[in-house]
Amino acid sequence: MPSIKTARILIMATDGFEQAELEVPKARLAEAGAQVTVAAPQSRQKPDSIRGWDETDWGRPVTVDADIENIDPAAYDALVLPGGQINPDKLRLEPKALEILRSFLAGGKVVAAICHAPWLLVEVGAAKGRKMTSFASIKTDVINAGAEWHDLPVVTDKGIVTSRNPGDLDAFSAKIIEEVQEGRHDRAAA
């Protein structure tokens, strides 16, 4: 069983991520001993940081550790995708972001998406045949992509972890740690 203390976790985001949905998992994973890297596309507004959305207005910047263009998914054990409306909507237009996501999925690695971030799973065709949750406003998108949607704080299906909103961050973060410690997951859809 892999240890969270030796795990390398990639958080992929860009300007407009929901503040708590990046900061809380990042802190919890680091507290558990994981090495956490924040990566963003070069198309971001500033070269060394991305800016969050904090519920009703622009939030704090978060330092970017790497450009997604330089990320090798093989070097990481899990991928965390924060939500917010702006962040996943921008990332789904970034070919490299989608390539990274597909690589994690194909490798059976943990992929965790909260709030609007399941849009990215829809974009790459990973929702079909899965049990998932999301922010309520994209429920129809997730269902239309072939997922079985559940109104629960966290839903896990073969290493794909989804949550609804910032109110679910404790359960979301704990489930990421649990799934990383379980190791590689078979991705065959039901």
C-alpha positions in Angstrom: 0.0 0.0 0.0 1.5 3.4 -1.0 2.1 6.0 1.7 0.7 9.5 1.5 4.0 10.6 3.0 5.9 9.7 -0.2 3.1 10.7 -2.6 3.6 13.4 -5.2 0.3 15.3 -5.9 -0.3 17.6 -8.8 -2.9 20.4 -8.4 -3.8 21.7 -11.9 -5.6 25.1 -12.0 -5.6 28.5 -13.6 -7.0 32.0 -12.8 -10.5 31.8 -11.4 -10.2 28.7 -9.3 -12.4 28.6 -6.2 -10.1 29.8 -3.4 -10.8 27.2 -0.7 -11.0 24.4 -3.3 -7.3 24.7 -4.0 -6.0 26.0 -0.7 -7.7 23.4 1.6 -6.7 20.2 -0.2 -3.2 21.6 -0.8 -2.8 22.2 2.9 -4.4 18.9 4.0 -2.3 16.9 1.6 0.9 18.7 2.6 0.0 18.2 6.3 -0.4 14.5 5.6 3.2 14.5 4.2 2.5 14.6 0.5 4.7 16.7 -1.9 2.2 19.0 -3.6 2.9 20.8 -6.9 0.6 23.6 -8.3 0.8 23.7 -12.1 -1.0 26.2 -14.4 -1.1 26.9 -18.1 1.3 29.7 -19.4 -1.8 31.6 -20.5 -2.4 32.7 -16.9 -2.4 36.5 -16.0 0.8 36.5 -14.0 4.0 34.5 -14.6 4.5 33.2 -11.0 0.9 32.9 -9.6 -2.7 32.3 -10.3 -5.5 34.2 -8.7 -8.5 32.6 -7.0 -12.1 33.5 -6.8 -13.3 33.7 -3.2 -17.0 33.2 -3.4 -18.1 36.6 -4.7 -14.9 38.4 -5.8 -11.3 37.9 -6.8 -9.3 36.2 -4.1 -5.7 35.7 -3.2 -2.9 34.7 -5.5 -1.4 31.2 -5.2 2.2 30.5 -6.3 2.6 28.4 -9.3 5.3 25.8 -9.0 5.3 24.6 -12.7 3.8 25.3 -16.1 1.6 22.5 -17.2 3.5 22.5 -20.5 6.5 21.1 -18.5 4.6 18.5 -16.4 5.3 14.8 -16.8 2.2 12.9 -15.4 4.4 9.9 -14.7 6.1 11.8 -11.9 2.9 12.1 -9.9 0.6 9.8 -8.0 -2.6 11.9 -8.1 -4.3 14.9 -9.8 -6.5 17.4 -7.9 -8.8 19.7 -10.0 -10.2 22.6 -8.0 -13.5 24.0 -9.1 -15.0 27.5 -9.5 -16.8 28.3 -12.7 -13.9 30.1 -14.4 -11.1 27.6 -13.7 -12.4 24.4 -15.3 -14.0 26.4 -18.2 -10.6 27.7 -19.1 -8.8 24.5 -18.5 -11.1 22.5 -20.8 -9.8 24.7 -23.7 -6.1 23.9 -22.9 -5.0 20.8 -24.9 -2.1 20.2 -22.5 -4.4 20.2 -19.5 -6.6 17.6 -21.1 -3.6 15.5 -22.1 -2.4 15.5 -18.5 -5.9 14.5 -17.3 -6.2 11.7 -19.8 -2.7 10.4 -18.8 -3.7 10.2 -15.1 -6.9 8.4 -16.0 -5.2 5.9 -18.3 -2.6 5.2 -15.7 -5.2 4.3 -13.0 -4.0 7.2 -10.8 -6.3 9.1 -8.4 -8.1 12.0 -10.0 -10.1 14.3 -7.7 -12.5 17.0 -9.0 -14.7 19.3 -7.0 -17.5 21.7 -7.7 -17.4 22.6 -11.5 -14.1 20.6 -12.1 -16.1 17.5 -13.2 -16.6 19.5 -16.4 -13.1 18.4 -17.2 -14.0 14.7 -16.7 -17.0 15.3 -19.0 -14.7 16.9 -21.6 -12.3 13.9 -21.8 -15.2 11.3 -21.8 -14.4 10.0 -18.3 -17.9 10.5 -16.9 -19.7 7.8 -18.9 -20.6 4.8 -16.7 -19.2 6.4 -13.5 -20.8 7.4 -10.2 -20.1 11.1 -9.6 -21.2 14.2 -7.9 -20.6 17.9 -8.8 -21.9 21.4 -8.1 -25.6 21.3 -8.5 -25.7 23.6 -11.6 -23.7 21.1 -13.7 -25.7 18.0 -12.6 -27.4 17.9 -16.0 -24.1 18.1 -17.8 -22.7 15.2 -15.8 -25.8 13.1 -16.3 -25.9 13.9 -20.0 -22.3 12.7 -20.2 -23.4 9.3 -19.0 -22.6 9.5 -15.3 -24.9 8.4 -12.4 -25.1 11.6 -10.4 -25.4 11.5 -6.5 -26.1 14.4 -4.2 -23.4 13.4 -1.6 -20.4 15.2 -0.1 -18.0 12.9 -1.9 -18.4 10.1 -4.5 -15.6 7.7 -5.5 -15.6 5.4 -8.5 -12.4 3.4 -9.2 -10.1 6.2 -7.9 -12.1 9.1 -9.4 -13.1 11.3 -6.5 -15.8 14.0 -6.9 -17.3 16.5 -4.5 -20.0 19.2 -4.7 -18.7 22.4 -3.2 -16.5 24.0 -0.5 -18.7 22.7 2.2 -17.5 19.2 1.3 -13.7 19.9 1.5 -13.1 17.9 4.7 -14.6 14.8 3.1 -13.0 15.5 -0.3 -9.5 15.9 1.2 -9.8 12.8 3.4 -11.0 10.7 0.5 -8.0 11.9 -1.7 -5.6 10.7 1.0 -7.4 7.4 1.3 -7.5 6.8 -2.4 -3.8 7.6 -2.9 -2.9 5.1 -0.2 -5.0 2.4 -2.0 -2.7 2.8 -5.1 -3.5 2.2 -8.7 -7.1 1.8 -9.8 -8.7 -0.2 -12.6 -10.5 2.3 -14.8 -12.9 0.0 -16.7 -16.3 1.7 -16.7 -19.3 -0.2 -15.5 
